[in-house]
Amino acid sequence: MILQSPVLLAVIGGAHGIRGECRVKSFTEDPQAFASYGPLYDKAGQRYTVMAARLQKAMLLVRFAEVSDRTHAERLNGTELFVDRSVLPETEEEDEFYLDDLIGLFARQVSGEPIGEVVAVHNFGAGDILEIEPASGQTVMIPFSEAAVPEIDIEDGFILVEPYAAGLASIEEPEEEENGGEAQESLDELNSDAGNDD
């Protein structure tokens, strides 16, 4: 089955045990809630039915009906699991959104300079990452944090990005200041020499 409007809910990690259990990273607020929306599907449309899920530290140990042994579970490492947007509840607050709602938004710096379009949201275990595609060149990755993305406007279709917090720019001393410092040092030396002549 190919989903019309897929929303990423979880990603499968390594195998656990010999009976086909999988470690799963859930992106839902309640980690175990990802199993409450019915069957999940990978990008190829393969179905995954959750038979049991239990929390273990920051991960879930999940038994899928379609996975019967460790060999199969090992092959699934890195598989992303989706549901259709239609089965998810509507957000209750005006400023609430799903991460997938960010895809398609236009990103620009707080100064107004354009960056590009958000084309994907990733999570490699250390937090959410936005992938942005500029008008030309390679895509860039930025952390999805309040410091890096201080403003999100789903309705108007854009996000604002703080370039230093997002890692898109580095703070450097302006060249003018360095030259100015050298000029001031030379002036001080000249004044000192003049004082010695007196």
C-alpha positions as CSV (number, residue, x, y, z in Angstrom):
1,M,0.0,0.0,0.0
2,I,1.3,3.4,-1.0
3,L,0.2,6.2,1.4
4,Q,-1.2,9.4,-0.1
5,S,0.1,11.6,2.7
6,P,2.7,9.7,4.7
7,V,3.9,10.9,8.1
8,L,7.0,9.5,9.7
9,L,6.2,7.9,13.1
10,A,9.2,5.7,13.9
11,V,12.3,4.1,12.6
12,I,13.5,0.6,13.2
13,G,16.9,0.0,14.8
14,G,18.8,-3.2,15.5
15,A,17.4,-6.6,16.2
16,H,16.7,-7.7,19.8
17,G,16.9,-11.4,20.8
18,I,16.3,-14.3,18.4
19,R,12.5,-14.2,17.9
20,G,12.4,-11.2,15.6
21,E,11.9,-8.3,18.1
22,C,13.1,-5.0,16.8
23,R,14.4,-1.9,18.6
24,V,12.3,1.0,17.4
25,K,12.7,4.8,17.9
26,S,9.3,6.4,18.1
27,F,8.7,10.1,17.2
28,T,5.4,10.4,18.9
29,E,5.0,12.4,22.1
30,D,4.1,9.1,24.0
31,P,6.6,6.6,22.5
32,Q,4.2,3.7,22.6
33,A,1.4,5.7,20.9
34,F,2.9,5.0,17.4
35,A,1.2,1.6,17.6
36,S,-2.2,3.0,18.2
37,Y,-2.8,4.3,14.6
38,G,-3.1,0.9,13.0
39,P,-0.7,-0.7,10.6
40,L,2.5,1.1,9.6
41,Y,4.1,1.1,6.2
42,D,7.7,1.6,4.9
43,K,8.6,3.6,1.8
44,A,8.0,0.6,-0.4
45,G,4.5,0.1,0.9
46,Q,5.3,-3.0,3.0
47,R,3.0,-3.3,6.0
48,Y,4.0,-3.7,9.6
49,T,1.5,-4.7,12.3
50,V,2.5,-4.1,15.9
51,M,1.8,-7.2,18.0
52,A,3.5,-6.0,21.2
53,A,5.6,-3.0,22.3
54,R,7.4,-2.3,25.5
55,L,9.6,0.6,26.6
56,Q,13.3,0.0,27.3
57,K,15.2,3.2,28.1
58,A,14.8,5.6,25.2
59,M,13.8,2.8,22.7
60,L,10.9,0.5,22.2
61,L,11.2,-3.3,21.8
62,V,8.6,-4.2,19.2
63,R,7.2,-7.4,17.9
64,F,5.8,-7.1,14.4
65,A,3.4,-9.8,13.0
66,E,5.4,-9.8,9.7
67,V,8.8,-10.4,11.3
68,S,9.4,-13.9,12.7
69,D,13.2,-14.2,13.2
70,R,16.3,-12.3,14.0
71,T,17.7,-12.5,10.4
72,H,14.6,-10.7,9.1
73,A,14.8,-8.1,12.0
74,E,18.4,-7.4,11.2
75,R,17.5,-6.6,7.6
76,L,15.1,-3.9,8.7
77,N,17.7,-1.8,10.5
78,G,17.1,1.8,9.4
79,T,13.6,1.2,8.0
80,E,11.3,4.3,8.4
81,L,7.7,3.6,9.4
82,F,4.8,5.8,8.2
83,V,1.1,6.2,8.6
84,D,-1.2,8.3,6.5
85,R,-1.9,11.8,7.8
86,S,-5.6,11.1,7.7
87,V,-5.4,8.6,10.7
88,L,-3.7,11.2,13.0
89,P,-5.7,13.5,15.2
90,E,-5.9,17.2,14.3
91,T,-3.6,19.4,16.4
92,E,-5.4,21.2,19.2
93,E,-3.4,24.3,19.6
94,E,-2.8,27.0,17.0
95,D,1.0,26.7,17.3
96,E,1.1,22.8,17.3
97,F,2.1,20.9,14.2
98,Y,3.5,17.7,12.9
99,L,7.1,17.6,11.8
100,D,6.0,16.6,8.4
101,D,4.1,19.9,8.2
102,L,7.6,21.6,7.9
103,I,8.3,19.9,4.5
104,G,7.6,22.4,1.7
105,L,8.1,25.5,3.9
106,F,10.5,28.1,2.6
107,A,13.5,28.8,4.9
108,R,15.1,32.2,5.1
109,Q,17.5,33.8,7.5
110,V,16.3,36.2,10.1
111,S,18.0,39.0,8.0
112,G,15.6,38.1,5.2
113,E,18.2,36.3,3.0
114,P,16.7,33.2,1.3
115,I,18.0,29.7,2.1
116,G,15.7,27.3,0.3
117,E,12.9,24.8,0.8
118,V,12.6,22.3,3.6
119,V,12.6,18.9,1.8
120,A,12.9,16.5,4.7
121,V,13.0,16.1,8.4
122,H,15.6,13.5,9.8
123,N,16.4,12.1,13.2
124,F,19.6,10.2,13.5
125,G,19.3,9.8,17.3
126,A,20.6,13.2,18.5
127,G,17.6,15.3,17.6
128,D,15.6,16.4,14.7
129,I,17.4,17.8,11.6
130,L,15.9,19.8,8.8
131,E,17.2,19.3,5.3
132,I,16.9,22.4,3.1
133,E,17.4,22.5,-0.6
134,P,18.6,25.9,-2.0
135,A,17.9,27.2,-5.4
136,S,21.2,25.8,-6.6
137,G,23.9,23.7,-5.0
138,Q,23.7,20.9,-2.4
139,T,21.2,20.6,0.3
140,V,22.1,21.8,3.8
141,M,21.3,20.3,7.2
142,I,20.4,22.4,10.2
143,P,19.3,21.4,13.7
144,F,15.6,21.8,14.4
145,S,15.9,23.8,17.7
146,E,14.4,27.0,19.0
147,A,17.7,28.7,18.8
148,A,18.3,27.7,15.1
149,V,14.7,28.1,14.0
150,P,13.2,30.9,16.2
151,E,10.0,31.3,14.1
152,I,7.7,28.9,12.3
153,D,4.7,30.1,10.3
154,I,2.9,27.1,8.9
155,E,0.0,29.2,7.5
156,D,2.2,31.6,5.6
157,G,4.6,28.8,4.6
158,F,8.0,29.8,6.0
159,I,10.5,29.4,8.8
160,L,13.1,31.8,10.0
161,V,16.6,30.5,10.6
162,E,19.3,32.0,12.8
163,P,22.4,31.3,10.7
164,Y,25.0,31.2,13.6
165,A,22.8,28.8,15.8
166,A,22.1,26.7,12.7
167,G,25.7,26.3,11.8
168,L,25.4,28.2,8.5
169,A,27.8,31.0,9.5
170,S,30.7,31.4,11.8
171,I,31.6,34.4,13.9
172,E,34.8,36.1,12.7
173,E,36.5,39.3,13.7
174,P,35.9,41.8,10.9
175,E,39.1,42.7,9.0
176,E,38.4,46.4,9.5
177,E,38.7,45.9,13.3
178,E,42.0,44.1,12.9
179,N,43.4,46.9,10.6
180,G,42.0,49.5,13.0
181,G,43.8,47.8,15.9
182,E,47.1,47.9,14.0
183,A,46.6,51.6,13.1
184,Q,45.9,52.4,16.8
185,E,49.0,50.5,17.9
186,S,51.1,52.5,15.4
187,L,49.6,55.8,16.6
188,D,50.4,54.9,20.2
189,E,54.0,54.1,19.3
190,L,54.3,57.4,17.5
191,N,52.9,59.4,20.4
192,S,55.3,57.5,22.8
193,D,58.3,58.4,20.6
194,A,57.2,62.0,20.5
195,G,57.0,62.1,24.2
196,N,60.5,60.7,24.5
197,D,61.9,63.5,22.2
198,D,60.6,66.1,24.6
